[in-house]
Amino acid sequence: MAVYRFRVSFEDYEDVYRDIDMPAKSTFIDLHDEIHKSTGYDAEVPSSFYVSNDQWKKGTEIAHLPIQRKIEAGVLLMEDIRLSKFIDDPHQKFYYIYNFDRPYEFHVELVRILKEEEGKVYPSLFKSVGVAPKSLAASNFPIAVDDDEEEDFVEDEIAELYGVDEEDEYSIDEGEDDENEEGEESSGEFASGDEDY
């Protein structure tokens, strides 16, 4: 089975991104959920992916919790559409708007197509760079956080979401390189023994 590696970056915070590995058979709601598992945001808010070209021009909309007008117009629903349906290019792009009431806009780009690794659990977070900005819609993110405590809090929240114990070692990778010193591909952002997240 093919695995898609997507780079998900904030449009207004280019130094904050997540690389997420998704099975080709996954739906857009699966990708939506994984994005917010890695940011700590509440996934249960109206949001949409748009199939995009290289200039990030919005095309076909794929929505979660759409308004009635969009439902009546026949908008595609995230839970009904597999990722593979709209992968026409090895660098396919999707423009993504999270939470239309207090929106964050993302660029979602396919950066690699991999073969499934035996024994690895998917979807998985491959890399996490930077701290996601605060969101008033986030259920796992407090509204008021001191600036000097924000980064520690976000790391703790993400670690909890991915099941990392306090004693386990994990890190949020600030580097750009996907390979370690021996030239082997990194196994992921959060490492705890030999387990995969």
VOZAZA-621606 format. One record per residue: residue number from 1; x negated, y negated, z negated of N, C-alpha, C, O in turn. Coordinates in pm, whole numbers, plus 50000, padded with zeros to 5 digits. Layout:
BEGIN
R   n   n.X   n.Y   n.Z  ca.X  ca.Y  ca.Z   c.X   c.Y   c.Z   o.X   o.Y   o.Z
R NUM     X     Y     Z     X     Y     Z     X     Y     Z     X     Y     Z
...
//
This chain:
BEGIN
R   n   n.X   n.Y   n.Z  ca.X  ca.Y  ca.Z   c.X   c.Y   c.Z   o.X   o.Y   o.Z
R   1 49916 50119 50000 50000 50000 50000 49912 49875 50000 49811 49869 49930
R   2 49952 49777 50079 49879 49651 50084 49909 49568 49960 50018 49574 49903
R   3 49809 49490 49920 49823 49398 49807 49785 49259 49858 49680 49240 49919
R   4 49872 49163 49833 49847 49025 49873 49785 48948 49756 49836 48952 49644
R   5 49676 48880 49783 49620 48788 49682 49657 48646 49721 49615 48596 49825
R   6 49737 48583 49636 49781 48446 49659 49705 48351 49568 49685 48379 49450
R   7 49662 48239 49624 49611 48130 49541 49724 48029 49523 49777 47975 49619
R   8 49759 48006 49397 49869 47917 49362 49809 47795 49294 49756 47805 49184
R   9 49817 47680 49360 49757 47559 49305 49860 47447 49295 49950 47437 49379
R  10 49846 47365 49192 49933 47249 49176 49897 47147 49284 49780 47119 49308
R  11 49999 47092 49349 49972 46992 49452 49900 46870 49393 49812 46813 49457
R  12 49938 46830 49272 49881 46709 49212 49765 46737 49116 49707 46643 49060
R  13 49731 46863 49096 49621 46902 49007 49540 47010 49078 49549 47128 49044
R  14 49461 46970 49177 49394 47067 49264 49292 47153 49190 49255 47261 49238
R  15 49246 47107 49074 49147 47185 48998 49214 47288 48908 49146 47357 48832
R  16 49347 47300 48915 49420 47400 48837 49484 47499 48934 49569 47462 49015
R  17 49442 47625 48925 49502 47724 49014 49499 47862 48952 49427 47888 48856
R  18 49580 47951 49009 49587 48090 48969 49577 48177 49094 49643 48149 49195
R  19 49497 48282 49089 49493 48383 49194 49569 48505 49142 49534 48562 49039
R  20 49673 48542 49214 49764 48647 49169 49773 48756 49276 49796 48727 49393
R  21 49754 48881 49235 49763 48996 49325 49903 49055 49317 49950 49094 49210
R  22 49969 49060 49432 50107 49107 49441 50118 49219 49543 50066 49204 49654
R  23 50183 49331 49510 50209 49433 49611 50294 49377 49724 50381 49293 49700
R  24 50269 49422 49846 50343 49371 49962 50493 49395 49949 50572 49318 50004
R  25 50533 49499 49877 50675 49529 49862 50744 49440 49758 50866 49449 49740
R  26 50669 49356 49689 50728 49267 49587 50821 49166 49653 50812 49138 49772
R  27 50911 49113 49570 51001 49008 49617 50948 48872 49574 50854 48862 49494
R  28 51010 48767 49628 50970 48632 49590 50999 48604 49443 50929 48524 49380
R  29 51102 48668 49387 51128 48647 49244 51015 48706 49160 50983 48654 49054
R  30 50954 48814 49207 50840 48873 49137 50723 48775 49135 50658 48757 49032
R  31 50697 48711 49249 50589 48612 49256 50621 48491 49168 50535 48443 49094
R  32 50744 48443 49176 50791 48332 49091 50766 48364 48942 50712 48282 48869
R  33 50805 48484 48900 50786 48524 48760 50639 48531 48722 50602 48489 48613
R  34 50555 48584 48811 50412 48595 48781 50345 48459 48773 50257 48438 48689
R  35 50386 48367 48857 50330 48231 48850 50355 48174 48711 50265 48116 48651
R  36 50477 48191 48660 50510 48129 48531 50466 48212 48412 50459 48161 48300
R  37 50438 48337 48435 50372 48415 48331 50232 48360 48308 50181 48361 48196
R  38 50170 48312 48415 50033 48260 48405 50026 48112 48366 49919 48064 48327
R  39 50138 48040 48375 50138 47899 48335 50202 47877 48199 50177 47775 48135
R  40 50286 47972 48155 50359 47954 48031 50490 47879 48049 50557 47848 47951
R  41 50527 47850 48175 50651 47778 48200 50771 47872 48198 50758 47993 48216
R  42 50887 47813 48174 51014 47887 48176 51049 47920 48321 51067 47829 48403
R  43 51059 48048 48353 51089 48088 48491 51236 48072 48527 51271 48073 48645
R  44 51322 48057 48427 51466 48053 48453 51517 47911 48479 51605 47861 48408
R  45 51460 47848 48579 51506 47716 48623 51515 47717 48776 51445 47796 48840
R  46 51599 47632 48836 51610 47629 48981 51476 47595 49046 51412 47496 49011
R  47 51435 47678 49140 51306 47662 49207 51318 47720 49347 51407 47800 49374
R  48 51227 47679 49437 51233 47731 49574 51094 47743 49635 51007 47659 49614
R  49 51077 47851 49712 50965 47864 49804 51013 47818 49941 51130 47835 49977
R  50 50921 47758 50018 50949 47722 50157 50840 47781 50243 50721 47758 50218
R  51 50878 47857 50345 50779 47908 50440 50717 47787 50508 50789 47700 50557
R  52 50582 47781 50511 50514 47659 50557 50413 47688 50667 50368 47800 50686
R  53 50380 47581 50737 50272 47590 50836 50143 47540 50772 50138 47516 50651
R  54 50039 47525 50851 49908 47485 50798 49908 47344 50739 49820 47311 50660
R  55 50005 47262 50777 50015 47125 50723 50112 47119 50604 50148 47010 50560
R  56 50154 47234 50552 50245 47245 50438 50383 47187 50468 50453 47144 50377
R  57 50421 47186 50595 50556 47142 50631 50654 47249 50589 50635 47368 50617
R  58 50761 47207 50520 50859 47302 50465 50951 47356 50574 51010 47281 50651
R  59 50961 47491 50577 51051 47557 50669 51162 47628 50593 51227 47569 50507
R  60 51183 47754 50624 51289 47835 50561 51277 47831 50408 51169 47850 50353
R  61 51389 47806 50342 51393 47800 50195 51434 47934 50136 51525 48000 50185
R  62 51364 47973 50030 51394 48095 49954 51410 48051 49809 51312 48012 49746
R  63 51532 48058 49756 51565 47988 49631 51593 48082 49514 51629 48198 49530
R  64 51574 48025 49393 51612 48088 49268 51707 47993 49196 51675 47876 49176
R  65 51824 48045 49156 51928 47966 49089 51966 47842 49170 51966 47730 49118
R  66 52000 47861 49299 52032 47744 49383 52165 47681 49344 52250 47745 49283
R  67 52181 47554 49382 52307 47485 49358 52413 47541 49453 52380 47603 49554
R  68 52539 47518 49422 52651 47576 49497 52644 47540 49646 52673 47624 49731
R  69 52607 47417 49676 52601 47373 49816 52505 47460 49896 52533 47494 50011
R  70 52390 47495 49835 52293 47580 49906 52345 47722 49920 52322 47787 50022
R  71 52414 47771 49817 52472 47905 49824 52572 47912 49940 52571 48007 50018
R  72 52658 47810 49951 52758 47806 50058 52694 47795 50195 52750 47841 50294
R  73 52575 47734 50201 52503 47721 50328 52426 47848 50364 52366 47857 50471
R  74 52427 47946 50272 52362 48074 50301 52212 48076 50275 52139 48149 50343
R  75 52166 47997 50177 52023 47997 50146 51977 48138 50106 52053 48213 50043
R  76 51855 48174 50142 51799 48303 50103 51768 48302 49954 51728 48199 49898
R  77 51788 48416 49888 51763 48426 49744 51635 48503 49718 51608 48605 49781
R  78 51554 48453 49624 51424 48514 49594 51435 48663 49564 51350 48741 49607
R  79 51537 48702 49490 51547 48842 49448 51580 48936 49564 51565 49058 49552
R  80 51625 48880 49678 51664 48962 49792 51557 48975 49900 51571 49057 49990
R  81 51451 48896 49892 51357 48886 50003 51218 48936 49961 51159 48886 49865
R  82 51168 49034 50034 51032 49084 50010 50929 48986 50065 50954 48920 50166
R  83 50815 48978 49999 50706 48890 50044 50667 48923 50189 50642 48832 50269
R  84 50661 49051 50221 50614 49095 50353 50700 49041 50467 50652 49030 50580
R  85 50826 49007 50441 50916 48958 50547 50864 48829 50608 50887 48803 50726
R  86 50793 48747 50529 50747 48618 50578 50595 48607 50584 50541 48496 50589
R  87 50525 48718 50585 50380 48715 50602 50351 48740 50751 50344 48854 50796
R  88 50335 48631 50824 50308 48639 50968 50164 48602 51002 50122 48612 51117
R  89 50091 48559 50902 49957 48506 50925 49868 48552 50810 49915 48560 50697
R  90 49739 48585 50836 49651 48628 50726 49625 48519 50623 49572 48547 50516
R  91 49663 48395 50655 49651 48284 50558 49786 48215 50544 49794 48092 50537
R  92 49891 48295 50538 50026 48242 50529 50038 48147 50410 49984 48172 50302
R  93 50111 48038 50431 50131 47938 50326 50279 47926 50290 50367 47940 50375
R  94 50302 47900 50162 50436 47871 50112 50427 47745 50026 50340 47735 49938
R  95 50516 47650 50051 50528 47534 49964 50629 47572 49857 50734 47628 49888
R  96 50597 47544 49731 50681 47592 49622 50713 47477 49527 50624 47407 49480
R  97 50842 47458 49501 50885 47356 49406 50944 47427 49285 51040 47503 49297
R  98 50885 47400 49170 50932 47457 49042 51014 47353 48969 50969 47240 48950
R  99 51136 47389 48929 51221 47308 48843 51257 47174 48908 51188 47074 48891
R 100 51365 47175 48983 51406 47055 49055 51442 46938 48964 51440 46823 49008
R 101 51476 46963 48837 51507 46854 48744 51381 46778 48704 51383 46655 48696
R 102 51272 46850 48679 51143 46789 48645 51037 46864 48725 50964 46946 48671
R 103 51029 46835 48855 50955 46924 48944 50803 46918 48933 50743 46814 48907
R 104 50746 47035 48953 50604 47050 48986 50601 47113 49124 50678 47204 49153
R 105 50510 47065 49207 50499 47119 49343 50368 47194 49355 50264 47149 49308
R 106 50375 47309 49420 50261 47399 49433 50234 47432 49579 50324 47430 49663
R 107 50108 47462 49607 50069 47524 49732 50039 47671 49702 49960 47701 49612
R 108 50102 47760 49776 50081 47903 49759 50026 47955 49891 50094 47951 49993
R 109 49901 48002 49887 49837 48047 50011 49787 48190 49997 49724 48225 49897
R 110 49815 48271 50098 49760 48406 50104 49611 48393 50135 49574 48342 50241
R 111 49525 48440 50045 49381 48426 50065 49312 48558 50097 49198 48560 50144
R 112 49382 48669 50072 49321 48799 50099 49427 48907 50100 49524 48902 50024
R 113 49408 49006 50187 49492 49125 50186 49402 49241 50145 49302 49269 50210
R 114 49440 49308 50037 49359 49413 49978 49430 49546 49987 49549 49553 50016
R 115 49354 49652 49961 49415 49784 49944 49443 49803 49795 49368 49755 49710
R 116 49550 49871 49766 49585 49899 49627 49475 49981 49562 49427 50079 49619
R 117 49434 49941 49441 49335 50017 49364 49406 50120 49279 49499 50088 49204
R 118 49363 50244 49290 49426 50351 49213 49412 50323 49063 49303 50291 49015
R 119 49521 50337 48992 49521 50317 48848 49538 50173 48803 49556 50148 48684
R 120 49535 50077 48896 49551 49937 48859 49699 49901 48856 49776 49945 48941
R 121 49737 49822 48758 49877 49780 48743 49898 49649 48817 49823 49553 48798
R 122 50000 49646 48902 50036 49525 48977 50178 49485 48940 50259 49570 48901
R 123 50209 49356 48951 50122 49246 48987 50017 49221 48879 50031 49264 48765
R 124 49910 49148 48918 49806 49119 48820 49747 48981 48846 49741 48934 48960
R 125 49706 48917 48739 49638 48788 48747 49491 48816 48772 49424 48876 48688
R 126 49439 48772 48886 49300 48795 48920 49210 48684 48865 49102 48711 48813
R 127 49256 48561 48875 49175 48448 48828 49266 48336 48781 49371 48311 48839
R 128 49223 48268 48673 49296 48154 48621 49198 48041 48595 49109 48054 48512
R 129 49214 47931 48665 49122 47818 48653 49200 47694 48610 49299 47657 48674
R 130 49156 47631 48503 49218 47509 48455 49340 47532 48369 49396 47642 48366
R 131 49381 47427 48301 49496 47431 48210 49618 47372 48279 49612 47261 48332
R 132 49727 47448 48279 49850 47398 48341 49900 47276 48265 49900 47276 48142
R 133 49943 47173 48337 49997 47055 48267 50123 47090 48190 50191 47188 48221
R 134 50152 47010 48088 50269 47035 48004 50397 47020 48084 50408 46935 48173
R 135 50494 47104 48051 50625 47097 48117 50734 47093 48011 50736 47176 47921
R 136 50824 46996 48021 50933 46986 47925 51032 47101 47941 51111 47128 47851
R 137 51027 47170 48055 51119 47283 48078 51061 47413 48028 51128 47516 48034
R 138 50937 47412 47979 50870 47538 47945 50916 47590 47810 50914 47518 47710
R 139 50959 47715 47808 51004 47774 47683 50886 47819 47597 50899 47829 47475
R 140 50772 47846 47659 50655 47894 47586 50553 47784 47564 50438 47812 47531
R 141 50593 47660 47582 50499 47549 47577 50560 47438 47494 50667 47389 47530
R 142 50498 47394 47384 50559 47289 47301 50559 47156 47373 50474 47129 47458
R 143 50657 47071 47338 50665 46940 47402 50553 46849 47354 50497 46774 47434
R 144 50519 46856 47227 50413 46771 47173 50294 46857 47132 50303 46940 47042
R 145 50182 46834 47200 50059 46906 47169 49947 46804 47170 49933 46729 47266
R 146 49867 46800 47063 49752 46711 47061 49658 46748 47174 49640 46866 47204
R 147 49596 46646 47237 49508 46672 47351 49397 46768 47318 49362 46853 47400
R 148 49338 46756 47196 49226 46844 47161 49271 46986 47130 49188 47077 47124
R 149 49402 47008 47111 49453 47142 47083 49517 47207 47205 49543 47327 47205
R 150 49543 47128 47310 49621 47177 47424 49555 47297 47491 49622 47398 47515
R 151 49425 47289 47521 49359 47398 47595 49360 47526 47513 49389 47633 47568
R 152 49330 47519 47382 49331 47639 47298 49470 47699 47294 49486 47821 47300
R 153 49573 47613 47285 49709 47665 47278 49746 47739 47405 49803 47848 47399
R 154 49714 47680 47521 49750 47743 47648 49679 47876 47663 49740 47973 47708
R 155 49550 47883 47627 49477 48010 47636 49542 48113 47545 49556 48229 47585
R 156 49582 48073 47423 49647 48167 47331 49780 48216 47387 49811 48335 47378
R 157 49859 48123 47446 49988 48161 47501 49973 48258 47617 50045 48357 47625
R 158 49879 48230 47708 49858 48318 47823 49807 48453 47776 49849 48557 47827
R 159 49717 48453 47677 49665 48579 47624 49779 48661 47565 49783 48783 47583
R 160 49872 48595 47495 49985 48667 47435 50075 48725 47544 50121 48839 47533
R 161 50101 48646 47648 50186 48693 47757 50126 48814 47827 50199 48901 47875
R 162 49992 48820 47834 49926 48931 47902 49884 49042 47807 49816 49136 47848
R 163 49924 49033 47678 49901 49142 47585 49759 49154 47534 49717 49264 47497
R 164 49684 49045 47531 49547 49050 47480 49550 49025 47331 49608 48926 47285
R 165 49488 49113 47253 49483 49097 47108 49386 48987 47070 49299 48950 47149
R 166 49400 48936 46948 49311 48829 46901 49166 48874 46900 49075 48794 46925
R 167 49143 49003 46869 49005 49052 46861 48943 49074 46999 48821 49080 47011
R 168 49028 49087 47102 48977 49113 47236 48913 48988 47294 48951 48876 47259
R 169 48816 49008 47382 48752 48896 47448 48824 48870 47579 48857 48963 47652
R 170 48848 48742 47608 48904 48705 47737 48856 48564 47764 48808 48495 47673
R 171 48869 48521 47887 48826 48386 47920 48910 48333 48034 48969 48410 48111
R 172 48916 48201 48044 48973 48138 48161 48856 48093 48245 48780 48004 48205
R 173 48840 48155 48361 48725 48135 48448 48727 47995 48506 48826 47954 48568
R 174 48619 47921 48487 48610 47788 48545 48526 47789 48671 48508 47685 48733
R 175 48474 47906 48711 48388 47915 48828 48467 47937 48954 48585 47973 48949
R 176 48402 47916 49068 48465 47934 49197 48433 48070 49257 48500 48113 49352
R 177 48331 48140 49202 48281 48260 49265 48362 48380 49222 48385 48401 49103
R 178 48406 48461 49320 48483 48581 49290 48395 48702 49268 48448 48811 49247
R 179 48264 48686 49270 48176 48800 49255 48087 48782 49133 48050 48669 49099
R 180 48052 48894 49067 47961 48886 48955 47818 48895 49005 47796 48899 49126
R 181 47720 48899 48914 47580 48894 48954 47539 49013 49039 47448 49000 49120
R 182 47603 49129 49023 47568 49247 49103 47638 49244 49238 47622 49337 49318
R 183 47717 49137 49266 47786 49128 49393 47918 49202 49395 47979 49216 49500
R 184 47964 49251 49279 48090 49323 49274 48202 49224 49246 48182 49124 49177
R 185 48317 49254 49300 48432 49168 49280 48477 49171 49134 48479 49275 49069
R 186 48511 49051 49083 48559 49041 48945 48685 49123 48929 48766 49133 49021
R 187 48703 49183 48811 48821 49267 48788 48940 49186 48744 49051 49239 48735
R 188 48919 49057 48715 49033 48976 48675 48994 48875 48572 48882 48876 48521
R 189 49089 48788 48541 49058 48679 48451 49050 48722 48307 48961 48679 48234
R 190 49142 48807 48265 49145 48849 48126 49090 48989 48117 49145 49082 48177
R 191 48982 49005 48043 48923 49138 48032 48930 49183 47888 48890 49110 47797
R 192 48982 49302 47866 48989 49360 47735 48954 49507 47748 49039 49590 47783
R 193 48831 49539 47721 48786 49676 47741 48793 49709 47889 48746 49632 47973
R 194 48853 49824 47921 48865 49864 48061 49008 49851 48113 49040 49898 48222
R 195 49094 49786 48033 49234 49775 48074 49249 49670 48182 49168 49577 48190
R 196 49350 49682 48266 49383 49584 48369 49507 49509 48327 49598 49566 48267
R 197 49509 49381 48358 49625 49298 48327 49682 49244 48455 49781 49171 48452
//
